[in-house]
Structures are given as structure tokens and as C-alpha cells.
Amino acid sequence: PTRTSAMHSWHAEHGARFVNAGLWKRPHSYPRAGETEDDAANREALNVRANVGVVDVSTLGKIELQGRDVAEFLNRIYINRWDNLAVGRCRYGVMLRDDGMVLDDGTTSRLAATHFLMTTTTVNAAKVMQHIEYLLQAVWAQLEVYATSVTEQWSAAALSGPKAREVLAALVDIDVSNAAYPFLGVGACRVRTAAGEIPARLFRMSYSGELAYEIHVPADRGLDMWQAVLAAGAAWDIVPYGTEAMSTLRIEKGHIVIGAEADGRTTADDLGLAKLVNPNKWCVGKPLLGRAGLVAADRWQLVGLTAQSGARMPRGGKLVADPDHALPNPMLGHVTSWCFSPHRNAWIALALLASGRARHGQQLWVVSPLASEKAQVQVGPPCFIDPDGERLRG
């Protein structure tokens, strides 16, 4: 089975190269004449940082949660606290498996006192829904929580970049100034399109690290919304971007993804998210986080790598201290995600490295024995751009 978003026909007509994301087809990039796919992705990523871009995020898992006990349920499945989330706000959350390893991450928004909307990763949407249903039916049947998958009912676009607010103001019927619509704000609005106004949900959240918003509309109006966003953004040089540029932007910002960084063997602390674990409440997986093996000093931890002297980062590289060490060469970790960063003009990567946070400032080597390639890299924090988050809060 193949799933496509409501904007798929537009993507195809405008030269998108598609990739598989779970069961979905998503645009990788939109190459122009004479461009390679990588050239197109770099252009798209640069434009988001400099101006504004829009990406189809309809494929994200979406689960409506309603009932008296939703806040308590969220407290039990996420490592951070949820009963204090105000109506009209959203929050980033991480959920664990029973063994303490990260299961999924995403944002959950409080639309009303007893009404929440959870988003999951594209690939894990069904798994998270199954997890929720099992807990509600077999473990906590006494909780009044009703969960419904609404992934296919909403089309969504993420508008990102320093000019995103100007574009949005030309589209919607509400005040989107920073004072009226702060970071992590959630609300309802109407989107003006050539085919008439569309009721929408508006979320101010950022995956790119830039000022950004997500616009969710009923799926049958997704194409109208998408075309309206592009028309309104023409004055600010808006361009659509695909999953490759989206990946570049999130690597530059140090955002993890499920499957690469959260590979089933990593804890919240391994990924630099230990501060999210609320010490004053229980949640699924938390009791096992204190096991000796999960708090050992030599755990593989998330770091950022920057290739030195203009070198290209080998694909699927392993981290070693000496690339010429006699075999077997002790492996210190491995690269999880890598790209050429047009913003940094260098190859960068996220990696899991033994005692990684204690190694910031060190120089190691990324080697790929299968490809006979290697590159010297500098170890540092996983965030390569705007570590204080000024861009996304501005």
C-alpha cells in the first residue's frame, strides 16, 4: 500500500523527487534545471535560513485524545509533566518503552481542558497508537481517555524561516505577532485561499530551528491551503522544500529522529534529554533508568561532529581514535545522521560516542572500511546553529 498527501499532485507537477517514509511518498527535493538532488536540497535549506520555506508535513502521526483523564494519562506515558500544560499551548514530549529506551518523541497540544492532539513521527504513528490502545485497554482501563487516529483527516504544512510571520499574517485572520502568538502557542484560525476561507489549527513550533508555524486544515482542503501559502509567500521568495533539506536543517539544529539517533538502544540521557525526566512523577520505563548499565560513564552519548579541512564525511562511518590502528580497530561510536551543511559550509554529523559529552573539543576519525574512506572530525555539542533558540522565539 502507498499513501500520498493531498498535495501529492502538486509536488509531482513541480518536479519533486519522491522517497518512501513509512508507507508514505514524500518529496525529497525539487530540483531545477541543471541541479542535482543534493544541489536542490542545499538551495532549499539555505532559503529557509535566509527567507522562508514550506514543507508538507501531512504524514506526521496525529492522535486525538479526549476525556477527563487525558492529562494524567500523558503524565504516565511521557517522561515530562503534562497536567500543568495550559489550554492553547503545546509541549515537546518523549515516551519510553518498558525497558527505559526511547520509544518516540513529538509534540502534544492542549486544545481544550479535556481535549489534546498528539503528533508522532511518521514511521511510528501506528506503533504509538497501538501502545496507547494497549495501555488504555489492558493496563489502565479505569482512565477515561478516548484515543482516535486522525493522521489522514488533516493536511499540514510547516512554514519556516525569518519571513514566516509576514507570510502567515497575509494568510490568516488572527494576530500572529510575537506577543499575541508566542512560541509553542496553539489556536484556531481561518486561512484565506483562492477557493475561500478554510478553518485551520495553527501551531507555533519549529523543527528547523527557525521561526516556524504548522498549519493544519481538513485533508480535502490541503491543496488549496498549500497553494495559498505559496502565493502569499511569493513576495518573500518562498520555496517548497523536501525531506532532505528538512533533514539538513534538523541536523544543524541537533534535533534527533527515531531510528537514527533513537535507535532502540538509547535512553533520554544518552540523547541529551535527561532534564526532561520529571523527578516527581512515575512514567512508563522510568523505574529502569537507574540500572547501572544505563548510567555508566562510558554510555554512547549524542554529540556533533564537524569534518576538518573541507573533508567529506564518509557514509555510515564508525568513530575511532586512530584510523591506522591495527585490526581490530576499537570503535568508539558511530555516525547516526550526516549532511553537508550549507550554513556551516562543511560536512557535519550527529553521532553516538562513548562518553561523548566528556569528549567535546577532541579530534577523532570517522572511517568507513567498506568504502575505504576516512575523515578527521572535531567533536562538539550536537547543536550547530543558534544554541540559545533566539531565532525560533523571535
Secondary structure as GFF3:
##gff-version 3
##sequence-region A 1 394
A	DSSP	alpha_helix	8	13	.	.	.	ID=ss1
A	DSSP	beta_strand	17	21	.	.	.	ID=ss2
A	DSSP	beta_strand	24	29	.	.	.	ID=ss3
A	DSSP	alpha_helix	37	50	.	.	.	ID=ss4
A	DSSP	beta_strand	53	56	.	.	.	ID=ss5
A	DSSP	beta_strand	61	66	.	.	.	ID=ss6
A	DSSP	alpha_helix	70	77	.	.	.	ID=ss7
A	DSSP	beta_strand	89	96	.	.	.	ID=ss8
A	DSSP	beta_strand	102	112	.	.	.	ID=ss9
A	DSSP	beta_strand	115	120	.	.	.	ID=ss10
A	DSSP	alpha_helix	125	134	.	.	.	ID=ss11
A	DSSP	pi_helix	135	139	.	.	.	ID=ss12
A	DSSP	beta_strand	146	149	.	.	.	ID=ss13
A	DSSP	three_ten_helix	151	153	.	.	.	ID=ss14
A	DSSP	beta_strand	154	160	.	.	.	ID=ss15
A	DSSP	alpha_helix	164	169	.	.	.	ID=ss16
A	DSSP	beta_strand	186	193	.	.	.	ID=ss17
A	DSSP	beta_strand	196	203	.	.	.	ID=ss18
A	DSSP	beta_strand	212	218	.	.	.	ID=ss19
A	DSSP	three_ten_helix	219	221	.	.	.	ID=ss20
A	DSSP	alpha_helix	222	233	.	.	.	ID=ss21
A	DSSP	three_ten_helix	234	236	.	.	.	ID=ss22
A	DSSP	beta_strand	239	240	.	.	.	ID=ss23
A	DSSP	alpha_helix	243	253	.	.	.	ID=ss24
A	DSSP	three_ten_helix	274	276	.	.	.	ID=ss25
A	DSSP	three_ten_helix	286	288	.	.	.	ID=ss26
A	DSSP	three_ten_helix	292	294	.	.	.	ID=ss27
A	DSSP	beta_strand	300	307	.	.	.	ID=ss28
A	DSSP	beta_strand	318	320	.	.	.	ID=ss29
A	DSSP	beta_strand	333	341	.	.	.	ID=ss30
A	DSSP	beta_strand	346	354	.	.	.	ID=ss31
A	DSSP	three_ten_helix	356	359	.	.	.	ID=ss32
A	DSSP	beta_strand	363	368	.	.	.	ID=ss33
A	DSSP	beta_strand	373	380	.	.	.	ID=ss34
A	DSSP	alpha_helix	390	393	.	.	.	ID=ss35
###
